[in-house]
Every structure is written in C-alpha cells, then in structure tokens.
Amino acid sequence: MIYHTLNNGVKIPALGFGVFQVPDPAVCEKAVSDAIAAGYRLIDTAAAYMNEEAVGRSIAKCGVAREELFITTKLWVQDMSYEKAKDAINTSLKNLGLDYIDLYIIHQPMGDYYGAYRAMEEAYRAGKLKAIGVSNFYPHILTDFCETVDIIPAVNQIEIHPFFAQTKALEVMKEYGVQPEAWGPFAEGKHSIFTHPVLTKIGEKYGKSAAQVALRWNIQRGVVVIPKSTHVERIKANIDVFDFELTPADMAEINALDLGHSEIVDHTDPAFVKMIHSLKIHG
Ligand SMILES: NC(=O)c1ccc[n+]([C@@H]2O[C@H](COP(=O)([O-])OP(=O)(O)OC[C@H]3O[C@@H](n4cnc5c(N)ncnc54)[C@H](OP(=O)(O)O)[C@@H]3O)[C@@H](O)[C@H]2O)c1
C-alpha cells in the first residue's frame, strides 16, 4: 500500500474500500471483514449509507490496530447546519463504535454546509475528527469554499474514472492542497468498463484486468480510489494493483476515453438537488 500525506500531516492510504449500496448489515459486515483481511485499511461509509453500525462491528472484530485503520464517514444533507452537524458527528461516532473518525466529509454541497463545516472544525480541534473534507465540490464551489473557511479541506471526494477524468477539478484541488479521492472509480459499472477494449488490451500486457487498470490509472494520477465490491475475489483483485505501472502511453490512451461529464449524476439538475434533499435518514 502507498500513502498520501494530507494537508494536515495525516496519512491516507492510496486505495480503500467503499460500502455505498450495501444496505444489508450482514453483507456489509462480511464485505468489510473480507476487505480488511485482504489488506484494505481505508473504509469509506456515510451516514446516508445506513451501514455505519455494520462497519463498526467489522472494525471491532478485525484484530487490526485502530491506528492502522482509516475510517471515513460523511455528513448527510438533512443534518447540514451547525447545530445538526454537532449531533450527527456524535451519532456517527456512536454508530461506528469509535472515539475518533479519521476523515469526516460533507457529503454534498447542499443546505447550510458552511455552518456544518464550522461544527466539523470544532470537532477537528477537539480531536474527534482527525481530518475534515468535502465531497462533490465542483471547482467553482471548492474555490469559494477554500477562499472562505478557516481550515482548508483535506480531501475532496468526487466522481473520477476514465470516462470522467475531472482534469480541471484536479488542478483546483492541487492549487489549494486538497487531496482528490475518486468515488465510482469503476463508473459504477457503466460504459462496459469491466470489458472495455482499451482497458482490457492495456491490462493484457501486465496480466491485469480492465478493472485493475482503471484503478491504477487513478492511483498514478495521485487520486485515492475507494472501489466497492461485495464479492471476495473482486475485493482481493481490486487491491492487487501495486505491482505494475502504466506507461505514459497507456495513461494517454486512457485519458482519451474522457467524456468530460458524468453519466451517473448531474449536480446542476434541479430535480437531482431536490431528490437529494428529499432523502431523509432519520426522523
Ligand atoms: N461521495 C459520494 O457522493 C459518493 C457517491 C458514490 C460512491 N461513493 C463512495 O465510492 C465508493 C465506490 O463507488 P461505487 O460503489 O458507487 O461504485 P464503483 O466502485 O465504481 O463500482 C461498484 C460496482 O462495480 C462492481 N465491481 C467491483 N469490482 C469489480 C470487479 N473487479 N469486476 C467486476 N465488477 C466489479 C461492483 O459489483 P459487486 O459489489 O457485485 O462486486 C459494483 O456493482 C462507494 O462504495 C462509496 O463509498 C461516494
């Protein structure tokens, strides 16, 4: 495993394990246990995934020292204000069974996320959160945010994969010292990514799959990846990406797949924003 050093000195693994769309507690608990056994140390959950407790049970029984693990969770839009964020942070700590969270992220730039971030800054200073960050902050939003807040976010987790390379977003993150992290590193299976001819052909040179090539491409761009799978063989294969290196020509060929937009979500669509606000995770 390789690590990046965040802008506050905290180390983050270059590859972690995502648990979005794993609502069944038993499935989630087993997947996280399989991932930790396979060598993953970063687990990416969210209050909105409704599986923090299952992640917490896997952590409790994994046998790996707490300081070796890097646990991320996220603040949902329903709790996006100074007062609500204070409670939400404590709820996530309780759900996960932890006394600190390694990285706590604003899940979406919606609602009163400036107020919520002040609560996160306080919890960070109190040692409850080792690093604080953001997600889905497109370049103009991240720029405004970094020009406003006291503590520059350590991480911005956004959709990044070969079909949405996010070159401009990476430039802005670099300017502010924000670590990029890719959600949907497999484009959630879109674009026939697992059998894509370009990724497959490149992988054949190294005895690697299209999936492994897609992860390696992001890793070589300095982007943290958090692939999700509930299949143990895939979980193992997805972390087996540190024994080969893509050439500049491989990288250029993959860069050429960029469509320049997402085909998963559209944060500029009012219907999407309304849908996100309508998702309630508690009473
Ligand atoms: N911040 C945000 O707004 C946001 C949004 C989305 C996701 N995320 C985070 O990012 C993580 C990853 O993104 P994601 O889960 O949306 O999508 P993803 O990792 O791009 O893709 C997951 C899909 O790929 C399949 N898969 C995984 N490895 C495979 C392999 N080696 N071969 C074939 N199929 C494979 C999985 O199926 P199986 O499980 O059946 O193997 C699943 O259907 C999430 O789990 C979550 O932690 C954050």
The ligand as a Tripos MOL2 file, in Angstrom:
@<TRIPOS>MOLECULE
LIG
   48    52     1     0     0
SMALL
NO_CHARGES

@<TRIPOS>ATOM
      1 N1        -19.3550   10.9210   -2.1020 N.am      1 LIG1
      2 C1        -20.2950   10.4700   -2.9120 C.2       1 LIG1
      3 O1        -21.2310   11.1770   -3.3010 O.2       1 LIG1
      4 C2        -20.2060    9.0540   -3.3740 C.ar      1 LIG1
      5 C3        -21.0150    8.6010   -4.4260 C.ar      1 LIG1
      6 C4        -20.8940    7.2750   -4.8230 C.ar      1 LIG1
      7 C5        -19.9740    6.4470   -4.2030 C.ar      1 LIG1
      8 N2        -19.1940    6.9050   -3.1700 N.ar      1 LIG1
      9 C6        -18.1840    6.0470   -2.4960 C.3       1 LIG1
     10 O2        -17.3380    5.4760   -3.5090 O.3       1 LIG1
     11 C7        -17.3800    4.0560   -3.4020 C.3       1 LIG1
     12 C8        -17.1840    3.4270   -4.7740 C.3       1 LIG1
     13 O3        -18.1670    3.8660   -5.6880 O.3       1 LIG1
     14 P1        -19.4420    2.9920   -6.0980 P.3       1 LIG1
     15 O4        -19.6970    1.9330   -5.0890 O.co2     1 LIG1
     16 O5        -20.5510    3.9530   -6.3500 O.co2     1 LIG1
     17 O6        -19.0690    2.3490   -7.4880 O.3       1 LIG1
     18 P2        -17.7800    1.5970   -8.1120 P.3       1 LIG1
     19 O7        -16.8280    1.2260   -7.0540 O.co2     1 LIG1
     20 O8        -17.3570    2.4000   -9.2800 O.co2     1 LIG1
     21 O9        -18.4490    0.2950   -8.7230 O.3       1 LIG1
     22 C9        -19.0350   -0.6810   -7.9270 C.3       1 LIG1
     23 C10       -19.6300   -1.7510   -8.8530 C.3       1 LIG1
     24 O10       -18.5640   -2.4560   -9.5130 O.3       1 LIG1
     25 C11       -18.7110   -3.8550   -9.2860 C.3       1 LIG1
     26 N3        -17.3390   -4.3920   -9.1880 N.ar      1 LIG1
     27 C12       -16.3980   -4.0910   -8.2450 C.ar      1 LIG1
     28 N4        -15.2340   -4.6940   -8.5080 N.ar      1 LIG1
     29 C13       -15.4170   -5.4050   -9.6450 C.ar      1 LIG1
     30 C14       -14.5640   -6.2100  -10.4090 C.ar      1 LIG1
     31 N5        -13.2900   -6.4060  -10.0730 N.pl3     1 LIG1
     32 N6        -15.0650   -6.8030  -11.5320 N.ar      1 LIG1
     33 C15       -16.3640   -6.6050  -11.8770 C.ar      1 LIG1
     34 N7        -17.2270   -5.8410  -11.1800 N.ar      1 LIG1
     35 C16       -16.7560   -5.2320  -10.0700 C.ar      1 LIG1
     36 C17       -19.4970   -3.9750   -8.0070 C.3       1 LIG1
     37 O11       -20.2280   -5.1730   -8.0080 O.3       1 LIG1
     38 P3        -20.1990   -6.2190   -6.7690 P.3       1 LIG1
     39 O12       -20.3310   -5.4520   -5.4810 O.co2     1 LIG1
     40 O13       -21.3780   -7.0940   -7.0560 O.co2     1 LIG1
     41 O14       -18.8940   -6.9430   -6.8880 O.co2     1 LIG1
     42 C18       -20.4480   -2.7770   -8.1160 C.3       1 LIG1
     43 O15       -21.5620   -3.0930   -8.9120 O.3       1 LIG1
     44 C19       -18.7530    3.8070   -2.7800 C.3       1 LIG1
     45 O16       -18.8960    2.4830   -2.2850 O.3       1 LIG1
     46 C20       -18.7960    4.8790   -1.7320 C.3       1 LIG1
     47 O17       -18.0220    4.5160   -0.6140 O.3       1 LIG1
     48 C21       -19.3030    8.2020   -2.7470 C.ar      1 LIG1
@<TRIPOS>BOND
     1     1     2 1
     2     2     3 2
     3     2     4 1
     4     4     5 ar
     5     4    48 ar
     6     5     6 ar
     7     6     7 ar
     8     7     8 ar
     9     8     9 1
    10     8    48 ar
    11     9    10 1
    12     9    46 1
    13    10    11 1
    14    11    12 1
    15    11    44 1
    16    12    13 1
    17    13    14 1
    18    14    15 2
    19    14    16 1
    20    14    17 1
    21    17    18 1
    22    18    19 2
    23    18    20 1
    24    18    21 1
    25    21    22 1
    26    22    23 1
    27    23    24 1
    28    23    42 1
    29    24    25 1
    30    25    26 1
    31    25    36 1
    32    26    27 ar
    33    26    35 ar
    34    27    28 ar
    35    28    29 ar
    36    29    30 ar
    37    29    35 ar
    38    30    31 1
    39    30    32 ar
    40    32    33 ar
    41    33    34 ar
    42    34    35 ar
    43    36    37 1
    44    36    42 1
    45    37    38 1
    46    38    39 2
    47    38    40 1
    48    38    41 1
    49    42    43 1
    50    44    45 1
    51    44    46 1
    52    46    47 1
@<TRIPOS>SUBSTRUCTURE
     1 LIG1         1 GROUP 0 **** ****
